[in-house]
Amino acid sequence: MVQPFITLITPIYNGQFHLKGCVDSIVKAAVNYNIELILVDDGSTDDSLEIAKEYSNSFSWIKTIQQHNQGPSSARNAGLNIARGEYIGFVDCDDCISENYFSELFSASLIKPDIIVFGYERISLNGDRQAHSPMNKLHTKDLELLLCNVNSDRELFWSSSTKIFKATLISNIRFDRHMRLGEDTVFNLNAVLNSQKILRIDYVLYFYYEVDGSLSSSIYKENLIENMERHFSSRLSVNKRTSCGLNAKAWEDIYNYYIFHILPWLFSNSMHLDKRQQLRELKEIRDLNFVIHCYSKSFSLGKSPRMILIQFMFRMKLLYSLRVYLSKIH
């Protein structure tokens, strides 16, 4: 059996309204290319599984597997365990790919990079569109330094869907099934750590559609605190395995990522609780391992007056005042 050029893995959970658009875009782009698509139904309770099976019955290169609901990380891992492609990528079931996806990636793969990073377009709930595209660049030296720039390098670290990975590179890397948020970043960190050649291309090949349930929604997300503590431990583990270790540059990036990116998520999430629970959660956040570690370092409180005020109250444990302030601006 001929090895596919690319395996795409699509985790599915109750995606019946988006799945056809997603798979149709892959089918259209795959014409004349040796492709494998693995649809992983993660215990859907709607018609997603039946839709997926229709595609796998119609196309020999599309496979459908199913499992009990365990989350997107577990679903992606199930796909990784059976993927046969030379390169592997991920497409969420409510997103689409460009008609040029495979043609551009085939051309880019001729120099055999470990990771190929490409651009995407974000389509918001109100229909606004915003494209993000990398500058063409080939990384072959000092790749460990990239691991000290996670906070700024969103195109490399903040999504698994805007890149493809050489299968041999990620043969021993899997998504953390205990994480529901930020698992892509941890996966990418480990992939970059193993890489020797990373290529960025300036083509927009992926279309990300915002859906209800994002971090800015009005729904309280259970276990977000535990999730981000696990995320922090994973980040430290990756940096410790580099020759630079946890040097000052690494800690500055870690600080900026968790204090100015993760903390606002946790603050926003806590505001969906009642007043008493808000204060209790802010106390729990203040005692988190990543907060204590980051605040032991001497870095800034932020640039905006609002952020400086929030950081000051939080650092000084003026949590009641912080709760009142956050409730006013939330």
C-alpha positions in Angstrom: 0.0 0.0 0.0 1.4 3.4 -1.0 2.2 5.7 1.8 0.0 8.9 1.8 1.8 12.2 1.4 -0.3 13.8 4.2 -2.6 12.4 6.8 -5.2 14.9 8.1 -6.8 14.1 11.5 -10.2 15.6 12.3 -11.7 15.2 15.8 -15.5 15.4 15.8 -17.9 16.0 18.6 -21.5 17.0 17.7 -20.3 18.8 14.5 -23.2 17.8 12.2 -23.8 21.4 11.1 -20.2 22.0 10.1 -18.7 18.6 9.2 -19.8 18.5 5.6 -18.3 21.8 4.8 -15.1 20.8 6.4 -14.7 17.4 4.7 -15.9 18.8 1.3 -13.1 21.3 1.4 -10.6 18.5 2.0 -12.0 16.4 -0.7 -11.8 19.3 -3.2 -8.2 20.1 -2.3 -7.2 16.4 -2.4 -7.8 15.8 -6.1 -4.7 14.2 -7.7 -2.9 13.9 -4.4 -2.2 10.8 -2.3 -4.0 11.8 0.9 -5.4 10.1 4.0 -8.2 11.7 6.1 -9.0 10.2 9.5 -12.3 11.3 11.0 -12.4 10.5 14.8 -15.9 10.7 16.3 -15.5 11.5 20.0 -18.8 10.1 21.2 -21.1 12.5 19.3 -24.8 12.4 20.2 -26.0 14.0 16.9 -25.7 12.7 13.3 -21.9 13.4 13.1 -20.9 9.7 13.1 -23.4 8.9 10.3 -22.1 11.8 8.2 -18.5 10.7 8.7 -19.3 7.1 7.7 -21.0 8.3 4.5 -17.7 9.9 3.5 -15.6 6.9 4.4 -17.9 4.7 2.4 -17.6 7.0 -0.6 -13.8 7.5 -0.5 -11.3 4.8 0.2 -8.8 7.3 1.5 -11.1 8.5 4.3 -11.3 6.5 7.5 -13.8 6.8 10.3 -13.1 5.6 13.8 -15.2 6.2 16.9 -14.6 6.3 20.7 -16.4 7.2 23.8 -16.3 11.0 24.6 -12.8 11.7 25.9 -12.1 15.2 24.5 -10.2 16.5 21.4 -6.8 15.6 22.7 -7.7 11.9 23.0 -9.4 12.0 19.6 -6.3 13.4 17.9 -4.2 10.8 19.6 -6.4 8.1 18.3 -5.9 9.4 14.8 -2.1 9.7 15.4 -1.9 6.1 16.4 -3.1 4.9 13.0 -1.9 7.7 10.7 0.3 6.5 7.8 1.2 9.8 6.1 4.7 11.2 5.6 3.4 14.4 7.1 0.5 14.8 9.6 -1.8 17.7 10.1 -5.0 18.5 12.0 -8.3 20.1 10.9 -11.1 20.9 13.3 -14.5 19.8 12.2 -15.9 23.3 12.1 -13.1 24.7 10.0 -12.1 24.4 6.3 -8.9 24.3 4.2 -7.9 26.1 1.0 -8.2 24.5 -2.4 -4.4 25.0 -2.7 -3.7 23.3 0.7 -2.1 20.2 -0.6 -0.4 21.7 -3.7 1.4 24.4 -1.7 2.4 22.0 1.1 3.7 19.4 -1.5 5.9 22.1 -3.0 7.1 23.2 0.5 7.9 19.6 1.6 10.5 19.1 -1.2 13.2 20.4 1.1 12.0 17.9 3.8 11.3 20.3 6.8 10.3 18.8 10.1 7.4 21.4 10.4 5.8 23.5 7.8 3.9 26.6 9.2 1.3 28.4 7.0 -1.2 31.2 7.3 -4.9 31.2 8.2 -7.9 33.3 8.0 -10.2 33.9 11.0 -13.9 34.3 10.4 -15.7 35.7 13.4 -19.3 35.0 14.4 -20.4 38.3 12.8 -18.7 37.4 9.5 -15.7 39.6 9.8 -12.6 38.1 8.2 -8.9 38.6 9.2 -6.0 36.9 7.6 -2.8 36.1 9.3 0.2 34.9 7.3 3.8 34.2 8.2 6.8 35.6 6.4 8.7 33.1 4.4 11.5 31.8 6.5 13.6 28.7 7.0 14.9 27.9 10.5 17.9 25.6 10.6 20.0 27.0 13.4 19.5 27.9 17.0 16.0 26.4 17.0 16.1 26.2 20.8 15.9 29.9 20.9 12.4 29.7 19.5 11.3 28.0 22.7 12.1 31.3 24.5 9.7 33.3 22.3 6.4 31.4 22.8 4.5 34.4 23.9 5.2 36.4 20.7 5.3 33.5 18.2 1.7 32.7 17.9 2.0 31.3 14.4 4.4 28.6 15.5 3.1 27.7 19.0 -0.5 28.6 19.4 -2.3 26.1 17.1 -1.7 22.7 15.7 -4.0 23.3 12.7 -1.8 25.9 11.0 1.1 23.5 10.3 2.0 20.0 9.3 4.5 17.8 11.0 6.8 15.1 9.7 5.5 11.9 11.0 8.9 10.7 12.3 9.2 13.9 14.3 6.0 13.4 16.3 6.1 9.6 16.5 6.5 9.7 20.3 4.6 13.0 20.9 0.9 13.0 21.8 -1.6 15.6 23.0 -2.2 15.7 26.8 -5.6 14.1 27.1 -6.1 15.8 30.5 -6.0 19.2 29.0 -8.9 20.9 27.2 -7.3 24.3 26.6 -3.7 25.0 25.5 -3.0 21.4 24.6 -1.9 22.6 21.1 0.8 24.8 22.5 2.3 21.9 24.6 2.2 19.6 21.6 3.9 22.3 19.5 6.6 22.9 22.1 7.6 19.3 22.1 7.6 19.1 18.3 9.8 22.2 18.0 12.2 20.8 20.7 12.7 17.8 18.4 13.0 19.8 15.2 16.1 20.5 13.0 14.4 22.3 10.2 11.2 24.5 10.3 9.8 26.2 7.3 7.3 29.1 7.3 5.4 29.8 4.1 3.3 32.9 3.4 0.2 31.2 2.1 -3.2 31.3 3.8 -4.3 27.6 3.7 -6.6 27.3 6.7 -9.9 28.9 7.5 -10.8 29.1 11.2 -14.4 29.7 12.0 -15.3 31.1 15.5 -18.1 29.2 17.2 -20.0 29.7 20.5 -18.1 28.4 23.5 -14.9 30.4 23.2 -13.0 31.7 26.2 -14.8 35.0 25.9 -18.2 33.3 26.2 -20.5 33.6 29.2 -20.1 29.9 30.2 -17.9 29.1 33.2 -15.3 26.6 32.2 -14.7 23.9 34.8 -11.2 22.8 35.7 -9.6 25.7 33.9 -7.3 26.4 36.8 -6.1 22.8 37.0 -5.7 22.8 33.2 -3.3 25.8 33.2 -1.3 24.4 36.2 -0.7 21.3 34.1 0.2 23.5 31.1 2.8 25.4 33.2 4.4 22.2 34.4 4.6 21.0 30.8 6.2 24.2 29.7 8.9 24.1 32.4 9.6 20.5 31.4 10.3 21.4 27.8 12.6 24.3 28.6 14.5 22.2 31.1 15.4 19.8 28.3 17.1 22.6 26.2 20.7 23.5 26.4 19.6 27.0 27.6 17.4 25.5 30.4 15.4 28.0 32.4 17.6 31.0 31.9 16.6 34.6 32.2 15.3 34.8 28.6 13.2 31.7 29.1 11.7 33.0 32.3 10.9 36.3 30.8 8.9 34.6 28.1 7.3 32.3 30.5 6.3 35.2 32.7 4.8 37.2 29.8 2.9 34.2 28.6 1.3 33.2 31.9 0.9 36.6 33.6 -0.4 38.5 30.5 -2.1 35.8 28.6 -3.2 33.0 30.9 -4.1 35.1 34.0 -6.7 37.2 32.1 -8.4 33.9 31.0 -8.6 32.9 34.6 -9.9 36.3 35.8 -12.5 36.3 33.1 -13.6 32.8 33.9 -14.0 33.6 37.6 -16.3 36.5 36.8 -19.0 34.0 35.6 -19.5 32.9 39.3 -21.4 34.6 42.0 -19.6 37.2 44.2 -18.6 34.8 47.0 -17.3 32.2 44.6 -15.5 34.9 42.6 -13.5 35.9 45.6 -12.8 32.3 46.5 -11.6 31.6 43.0 -9.3 34.7 42.9 -7.7 33.4 46.1 -7.2 30.0 44.5 -5.6 31.7 41.5 -3.3 33.8 43.6 -1.9 30.6 45.2 -1.3 28.8 42.0 2.1 27.3 41.3 2.7 29.3 38.1 1.7 32.6 39.8 4.1 32.1 42.7 6.9 31.1 40.4 6.4 33.9 38.0 6.0 36.6 40.7 9.3 35.5 42.2 10.9 37.0 39.1 11.4 40.7 38.5 9.4 41.6 35.5 6.9 44.4 34.6 3.4 44.8 35.7 2.3 45.6 32.2 2.0 48.6 29.8 -1.6 49.7 30.0 -2.8 51.6 33.1 -5.6 49.0 33.5 -3.2 46.1 33.5 -0.8 47.8 35.9 -3.7 48.4 38.3 -5.0 44.8 38.0 -1.5 43.4 38.5 -0.8 45.6 41.5 -4.0 44.6 43.3 -3.4 40.9 42.5 0.2 40.9 43.6 -0.6 42.7 46.8 -3.4 40.3 47.4 -6.0 43.1 47.4 -8.5 40.5 46.1 -11.7 42.0 47.3 -10.8 45.3 45.5 -9.7 43.3 42.5 -13.0 41.4 42.4 -15.0 44.7 42.5 -12.9 46.2 39.8 -13.0 43.1 37.5 -16.8 42.9 37.9 -17.1 46.5 36.6 -15.0 46.0 33.5 -16.0 42.4 32.7 
